[in-house]
Amino acid sequence: MLLFISSWCSSVYNLHFKALDNINLFSDIIVKKDTVAKKPKTLPVVVVQPNNNKTFSLFQAANRFTAYYVDSNKVVLEHFMGKLKELKLGKKRKIRIAFIGDSMIEGDMISQTLRQLLQQQFGGDGVGFVPIMSNVAGMRSSVTLKFGNWNQEDFRTKKNKYPLFISGYAYTAKGNSWCELNDKCVNNSNVRLNKYLLTGSGAFCTATVNTGKLININADRPFNKILLDSSNATSIKVALSNNSIPVYGIASESDNGIIIDNYSFRGSGGLELGKMNADFLQTIQQQHPYDLVILQYGVNLLNNANEDNFIWYYKPMMKTIEQVKNNFQGADILLISSADKAFRYKGKYETAKGMFGLISMQQKIAYESGIAFYNLYESMGGEGSMTRWVESNPPLAYKDYTHPNSLGDEIIGKGLFEAFMVEFQKETSIKSK
């Protein structure tokens, strides 16, 4: 008996997914639905071709990307993989990735492992985006960050004077405000690192860089990228006293290769991005273009042990993805599912009761928006994996039964890299024939 997300959600939530009744995206592929007596422990979602000669399981595989292709040889994230191939063949180009998520990636967790492995494989130096200040700066091993005397606005602030950045933050000077960073993501000591100050619009002013060099800041666009330094130096210090201009952070990156910008916002479910100004996002993409946008969310939607209704999440998250598709022109999009999360049930920690419903909803969102999907829950080991990670020796997760520790984050990052390389091998082997 085949079990489909559409039938499961129909039986539990009384939802009818018209798009999944007769899927014509793959020319007459039919999704068959059966009645489900009880919630299964796995996530079997299968598309069957009419002749039944070929079956492609959707969204279950660990450490793999999927995009509803019946032909498993078809490249997922095809445009992005084509750019990777050009880079590997020696073309001088920069490939920038926005890794946007919640506290799972806070402190550059997961993304720092992925950055390191991709840069080793395809070239590139630099940590990418670093906020001008951070309450979790001490968590990061990819950069040393020191700062002082900034005002902060964010997604949680009731009234924001300035547009917030992708990170969910904006900062203004209190007086003599400063930021100093030392980039730890440099593979080649002779490489030229470009250090940019990223700002919103505001009055003309100057910034002091390092030991006294003055840089003019002409922030006449909604988003501005001001070159502070271009050298093989890995550290930079910038000071600013003008409080009429919002500052977002510093980007440290090489001219060529892979750059990954970490944008973490604790407690987010991914909906804030859908509320941002479209023109502002378009200006960011023009000045600081992304080739891939990764959206990682989930655990914050499981607020209590019995949470199992995620119907409300569908429309606002679809709006977020539509926002990214419309305003980050040319970028592929990857949705990473929730990680496993455990609650105590009858004295024993088990996977959240609502996990199946949440992953199913994220699958539906990815399918209907036509973007790629990565099942982090299955990549961790599926049901009970968070409990196993917490109780393993050495532990791979913290005792909040929500967040992997540095060892667990490294495993997740390596799993993501494996998924990238599987698709890259498809790109190189299929198109070289």
C-alpha positions as semicolon CSV with decimal commas, in nm:
position;residue;x (nm);y (nm);z (nm)
1;M;0,000;0,000;0,000
2;L;0,138;0,335;-0,100
3;L;0,116;0,629;0,135
4;F;0,118;0,981;0,001
5;I;0,146;1,312;0,176
6;S;-0,177;1,425;0,011
7;S;-0,377;1,137;0,160
8;W;-0,212;1,176;0,496
9;C;-0,283;1,547;0,521
10;S;-0,637;1,493;0,390
11;S;-0,710;1,235;0,658
12;V;-0,552;1,426;0,945
13;Y;-0,611;1,790;0,849
14;N;-0,906;1,743;0,614
15;L;-0,703;1,921;0,346
16;H;-0,752;1,862;-0,024
17;F;-0,439;1,919;-0,235
18;K;-0,563;1,967;-0,585
19;A;-0,207;1,975;-0,721
20;L;-0,144;1,627;-0,587
21;D;-0,458;1,463;-0,727
22;N;-0,334;1,449;-1,082
23;I;0,022;1,566;-1,115
24;N;0,084;1,683;-1,468
25;L;0,421;1,841;-1,397
26;F;0,585;1,523;-1,521
27;S;0,332;1,459;-1,801
28;D;0,051;1,243;-1,672
29;I;0,215;1,123;-1,351
30;I;-0,064;1,020;-1,119
31;V;-0,037;1,029;-0,744
32;K;-0,249;0,752;-0,598
33;K;-0,401;0,802;-0,254
34;D;-0,494;0,540;0,004
35;T;-0,661;0,571;0,337
36;V;-0,424;0,592;0,632
37;A;-0,537;0,426;0,952
38;K;-0,273;0,574;1,176
39;K;0,030;0,801;1,160
40;P;0,328;0,611;1,023
41;K;0,674;0,640;1,169
42;T;0,842;0,712;0,836
43;L;0,769;0,950;0,553
44;P;0,699;0,736;0,244
45;V;0,601;0,962;-0,043
46;V;0,606;0,798;-0,383
47;V;0,531;0,910;-0,737
48;V;0,448;0,626;-0,972
49;Q;0,450;0,653;-1,350
50;P;0,143;0,512;-1,527
51;N;0,331;0,206;-1,654
52;N;0,466;0,134;-1,303
53;N;0,807;0,054;-1,452
54;K;0,978;0,327;-1,257
55;T;0,919;0,453;-0,906
56;F;1,082;0,759;-0,754
57;S;1,059;0,814;-0,379
58;L;1,029;1,178;-0,287
59;F;1,179;1,360;0,005
60;Q;1,292;1,060;0,210
61;A;1,656;1,012;0,117
62;A;1,920;1,114;0,370
63;N;2,191;1,354;0,252
64;R;2,024;1,410;-0,087
65;F;1,850;1,696;-0,264
66;T;1,526;1,635;-0,448
67;A;1,293;1,836;-0,670
68;Y;1,015;1,591;-0,762
69;Y;1,199;1,453;-1,062
70;V;1,086;1,106;-1,161
71;D;1,414;1,072;-1,346
72;S;1,665;1,044;-1,063
73;N;1,945;1,131;-1,305
74;K;1,809;1,481;-1,356
75;V;2,020;1,745;-1,185
76;V;1,866;1,919;-0,884
77;L;1,966;2,288;-0,851
78;E;2,064;2,269;-1,216
79;H;2,157;2,635;-1,268
80;F;2,372;2,639;-0,957
81;M;2,545;2,313;-1,049
82;G;2,620;2,452;-1,394
83;K;2,797;2,746;-1,230
84;L;2,995;2,509;-1,009
85;K;3,105;2,320;-1,319
86;E;3,226;2,642;-1,483
87;L;3,419;2,728;-1,167
88;K;3,574;2,383;-1,154
89;L;3,678;2,412;-1,518
90;G;3,873;2,729;-1,441
91;K;3,632;3,011;-1,517
92;K;3,700;3,312;-1,296
93;R;3,378;3,378;-1,113
94;K;3,232;3,418;-0,767
95;I;2,947;3,196;-0,649
96;R;2,766;3,337;-0,349
97;I;2,527;3,143;-0,127
98;A;2,285;3,292;0,126
99;F;2,232;3,044;0,411
100;I;1,928;3,183;0,594
101;G;1,787;3,016;0,903
102;D;1,718;3,008;1,273
103;S;1,926;2,919;1,580
104;M;2,025;2,588;1,417
105;I;2,283;2,787;1,216
106;E;2,353;3,053;1,477
107;G;2,722;3,121;1,523
108;D;2,786;2,999;1,167
109;M;2,705;2,644;1,275
110;I;2,656;2,398;0,986
111;S;2,733;2,669;0,731
112;Q;3,098;2,692;0,838
113;T;3,152;2,321;0,764
114;L;2,972;2,350;0,430
115;R;3,177;2,661;0,344
116;Q;3,505;2,493;0,428
117;L;3,430;2,183;0,220
118;L;3,295;2,372;-0,081
119;Q;3,587;2,615;-0,079
120;Q;3,832;2,327;-0,061
121;Q;3,661;2,161;-0,356
122;F;3,589;2,464;-0,577
123;G;3,809;2,743;-0,445
124;G;3,727;3,062;-0,262
125;D;3,835;3,239;0,054
126;G;3,660;3,447;0,315
127;V;3,390;3,414;0,576
128;G;3,143;3,625;0,379
129;F;2,891;3,833;0,571
130;V;2,954;3,915;0,937
131;P;2,706;4,134;1,132
132;I;2,847;4,455;1,273
133;M;2,776;4,317;1,621
134;S;2,646;3,988;1,760
135;N;2,543;3,854;2,100
136;V;2,680;3,513;2,001
137;A;3,010;3,633;1,856
138;G;3,196;3,407;2,099
139;M;3,035;3,099;1,944
140;R;3,201;3,154;1,608
141;S;3,525;2,988;1,510
142;S;3,505;3,111;1,149
143;V;3,572;3,472;1,250
144;T;3,685;3,671;1,553
145;L;3,447;3,963;1,605
146;K;3,479;4,255;1,846
147;F;3,257;4,562;1,854
148;G;3,131;4,850;2,063
149;N;2,869;5,122;2,099
150;W;2,595;5,026;1,849
151;N;2,216;5,058;1,860
152;Q;2,029;4,753;1,733
153;E;1,695;4,705;1,560
154;D;1,564;4,366;1,454
155;F;1,263;4,158;1,347
156;R;1,136;4,160;1,706
157;T;1,152;4,539;1,746
158;K;0,801;4,682;1,730
159;K;0,896;4,991;1,530
160;N;1,205;4,997;1,310
161;K;1,337;5,328;1,186
162;Y;1,543;5,168;0,908
163;P;1,500;4,872;0,673
164;L;1,632;4,551;0,823
165;F;1,882;4,338;0,635
166;I;1,841;3,972;0,533
167;S;1,994;3,889;0,870
168;G;1,695;4,049;1,042
169;Y;1,907;4,326;1,194
170;A;2,010;4,688;1,141
171;Y;2,258;4,890;1,350
172;T;2,326;5,259;1,399
173;A;2,615;5,435;1,567
174;K;2,572;5,567;1,920
175;G;2,872;5,795;1,882
176;N;3,215;5,655;1,826
177;S;3,101;5,308;1,722
178;W;3,337;5,045;1,594
179;C;3,373;4,689;1,470
180;E;3,683;4,473;1,428
181;L;3,698;4,129;1,270
182;N;3,960;3,872;1,183
183;D;3,860;3,633;0,905
184;K;3,950;3,270;0,987
185;C;3,826;3,129;0,653
186;V;4,134;3,199;0,446
187;N;4,286;2,901;0,267
188;N;4,550;3,094;0,072
189;S;4,754;3,351;0,264
190;N;4,834;3,537;-0,059
191;V;4,474;3,573;-0,172
192;R;4,323;3,920;-0,201
193;L;4,033;3,966;0,037
194;N;3,783;4,239;-0,036
195;K;3,627;4,382;0,277
196;Y;3,299;4,568;0,222
197;L;3,082;4,768;0,458
198;L;2,715;4,691;0,391
199;T;2,470;4,973;0,467
200;G;2,126;5,106;0,401
201;S;2,062;5,456;0,269
202;G;2,156;5,768;0,462
203;A;2,344;6,095;0,469
204;F;2,694;6,118;0,326
205;C;2,957;6,044;0,591
206;T;3,302;5,900;0,643
207;A;3,430;5,590;0,817
208;T;3,771;5,537;0,970
209;V;3,942;5,215;0,864
210;N;4,227;5,050;1,053
211;T;4,485;5,310;1,161
212;G;4,320;5,620;1,028
213;K;4,233;5,581;0,661
214;L;3,913;5,773;0,581
215;I;3,656;5,612;0,352
216;N;3,371;5,811;0,204
217;I;3,029;5,651;0,244
218;N;2,790;5,771;-0,023
219;A;2,486;5,564;0,068
220;D;2,243;5,684;-0,196
221;R;2,078;5,346;-0,267
222;P;1,844;5,143;-0,046
223;F;2,137;4,901;-0,010
224;N;2,503;4,996;-0,048
225;K;2,829;4,803;-0,064
226;I;3,130;5,018;0,028
227;L;3,481;4,879;-0,035
228;L;3,690;4,934;0,278
229;D;4,001;4,738;0,189
230;S;4,135;4,507;-0,081
231;S;4,448;4,322;0,032
232;N;4,568;3,993;0,172
233;A;4,507;4,120;0,526
234;T;4,260;3,901;0,712
235;S;4,160;4,161;0,972
236;I;3,995;4,500;0,952
237;K;3,862;4,761;1,193
238;V;3,606;5,025;1,101
239;A;3,474;5,314;1,311
240;L;3,168;5,526;1,241
241;S;3,010;5,814;1,431
242;N;2,721;5,913;1,203
243;N;2,393;5,777;1,339
244;S;2,180;5,864;1,035
245;I;2,281;5,561;0,831
246;P;2,188;5,199;0,905
247;V;2,483;4,959;0,900
248;Y;2,435;4,585;0,848
249;G;2,779;4,430;0,860
250;I;3,106;4,359;0,683
251;A;3,154;4,112;0,398
252;S;3,498;3,953;0,362
253;E;3,540;3,760;0,038
254;S;3,782;3,666;-0,237
255;D;3,734;3,767;-0,600
256;N;3,665;3,410;-0,709
257;G;3,526;3,088;-0,570
258;I;3,259;2,998;-0,316
259;I;3,129;3,251;-0,063
260;I;2,867;3,155;0,198
261;D;2,689;3,426;0,396
262;N;2,534;3,308;0,723
263;Y;2,208;3,483;0,815
264;S;2,075;3,336;1,139
265;F;1,790;3,474;1,346
266;R;1,704;3,294;1,667
267;G;1,339;3,190;1,702
268;S;1,248;3,248;1,338
269;G;1,015;3,027;1,139
270;G;1,111;3,189;0,810
271;L;0,811;3,416;0,778
272;E;0,984;3,751;0,838
273;L;1,157;3,745;0,500
274;G;0,818;3,738;0,330
275;K;0,733;4,075;0,485
276;M;1,043;4,260;0,365
277;N;1,033;4,533;0,103
278;A;1,066;4,388;-0,246
279;D;1,258;4,683;-0,390
280;F;1,509;4,659;-0,108
281;L;1,566;4,289;-0,170
282;Q;1,606;4,351;-0,543
283;T;1,871;4,614;-0,473
284;I;2,059;4,366;-0,255
285;Q;2,052;4,111;-0,536
286;Q;2,181;4,372;-0,782
287;Q;2,470;4,484;-0,562
288;H;2,548;4,159;-0,379
289;P;2,403;3,883;-0,600
290;Y;2,328;3,533;-0,479
291;D;2,341;3,218;-0,691
292;L;2,172;3,000;-0,430
293;V;1,942;3,083;-0,139
294;I;1,915;2,817;0,133
295;L;1,619;2,843;0,372
296;Q;1,655;2,635;0,691
297;Y;1,363;2,632;0,936
298;G;1,140;2,411;1,145
299;V;1,219;2,352;1,512
300;N;1,063;2,683;1,621
301;L;0,728;2,570;1,481
302;L;0,720;2,288;1,737
303;N;0,654;2,504;2,040
304;N;0,506;2,236;2,262
305;A;0,498;1,860;2,286
306;N;0,152;1,821;2,135
307;E;0,180;2,077;1,852
308;D;0,056;1,904;1,536
309;N;-0,139;2,157;1,328
310;F;0,063;2,344;1,066
311;I;-0,211;2,452;0,826
312;W;-0,150;2,810;0,932
313;Y;0,213;2,787;0,816
314;Y;0,136;2,713;0,452
315;K;0,036;3,055;0,317
316;P;0,294;3,276;0,494
317;M;0,582;3,039;0,411
318;M;0,468;3,020;0,049
319;K;0,477;3,400;0,053
320;T;0,836;3,394;0,182
321;I;0,945;3,160;-0,097
322;E;0,762;3,366;-0,357
323;Q;0,942;3,673;-0,223
324;V;1,278;3,502;-0,268
325;K;1,191;3,377;-0,617
326;N;1,074;3,718;-0,733
327;N;1,349;3,931;-0,584
328;F;1,660;3,713;-0,597
329;Q;1,652;3,676;-0,972
330;G;1,884;3,408;-1,107
331;A;1,921;3,226;-0,774
332;D;1,820;2,865;-0,716
333;I;1,635;2,795;-0,389
334;L;1,677;2,508;-0,145
335;L;1,445;2,444;0,150
336;I;1,597;2,248;0,438
337;S;1,341;2,075;0,657
338;S;1,318;2,079;1,032
339;A;1,575;1,883;1,225
340;D;1,444;1,622;1,466
341;K;1,325;1,760;1,799
342;A;1,232;1,560;2,109
343;F;0,993;1,615;2,398
344;R;0,939;1,412;2,712
345;Y;0,639;1,181;2,680
346;K;0,557;0,962;2,983
347;G;0,905;1,013;3,120
348;K;1,089;0,933;2,797
349;Y;1,227;1,165;2,528
350;E;1,079;1,091;2,186
351;T;1,044;1,268;1,853
352;A;0,781;1,545;1,868
353;K;0,433;1,417;1,787
354;G;0,391;1,688;1,528
355;M;0,714;1,614;1,341
356;F;0,548;1,408;1,068
357;G;0,291;1,681;1,005
358;L;0,555;1,953;0,997
359;I;0,782;1,769;0,753
360;S;0,479;1,685;0,537
361;M;0,381;2,051;0,524
362;Q;0,735;2,157;0,435
363;Q;0,736;1,896;0,159
364;K;0,408;2,030;0,025
365;I;0,546;2,385;0,032
366;A;0,861;2,281;-0,155
367;Y;0,664;2,085;-0,413
368;E;0,404;2,350;-0,483
369;S;0,658;2,631;-0,501
370;G;0,882;2,430;-0,735
371;I;1,200;2,449;-0,528
372;A;1,454;2,192;-0,412
373;F;1,423;2,017;-0,077
374;Y;1,661;1,858;0,174
375;N;1,522;1,632;0,445
376;L;1,735;1,717;0,748
377;Y;1,513;1,506;0,974
378;E;1,591;1,190;0,775
379;S;1,955;1,294;0,732
380;M;1,992;1,297;1,110
381;G;1,852;0,943;1,127
382;G;1,476;0,995;1,132
383;E;1,255;0,914;1,427
384;G;1,434;0,925;1,760
385;S;1,753;1,066;1,614
386;M;1,770;1,371;1,841
387;T;1,744;1,149;2,149
388;R;2,017;0,923;2,012
389;W;2,235;1,225;1,937
390;V;2,194;1,361;2,291
391;E;2,264;1,027;2,451
392;S;2,553;0,919;2,227
393;N;2,912;0,911;2,348
394;P;3,038;1,168;2,273
395;P;2,709;1,361;2,256
396;L;2,613;1,514;1,921
397;A;2,343;1,746;2,059
398;Y;2,260;1,952;2,365
399;K;2,022;1,841;2,636
400;D;1,756;2,083;2,517
401;Y;1,681;1,804;2,266
402;T;1,662;2,069;1,994
403;H;2,009;2,185;1,895
404;P;2,304;1,978;1,772
405;N;2,638;2,067;1,925
406;S;2,953;2,140;1,726
407;L;3,008;1,769;1,652
408;G;2,652;1,728;1,533
409;D;2,668;2,047;1,328
410;E;2,976;1,914;1,153
411;I;2,794;1,594;1,064
412;I;2,503;1,794;0,921
413;G;2,737;2,017;0,723
414;K;2,915;1,714;0,577
415;G;2,579;1,561;0,484
416;L;2,483;1,876;0,296
417;F;2,819;1,876;0,117
418;E;2,762;1,515;0,015
419;A;2,427;1,615;-0,136
420;F;2,593;1,897;-0,332
421;M;2,856;1,661;-0,467
422;V;2,600;1,401;-0,577
423;E;2,426;1,663;-0,791
424;F;2,758;1,802;-0,913
425;Q;2,862;1,456;-1,029
426;K;2,534;1,429;-1,222
427;E;2,606;1,766;-1,381
428;T;2,957;1,670;-1,489
429;S;2,887;1,312;-1,598
430;I;2,559;1,365;-1,785
431;K;2,659;1,680;-1,970
432;S;3,006;1,564;-2,060
433;K;2,868;1,275;-2,264
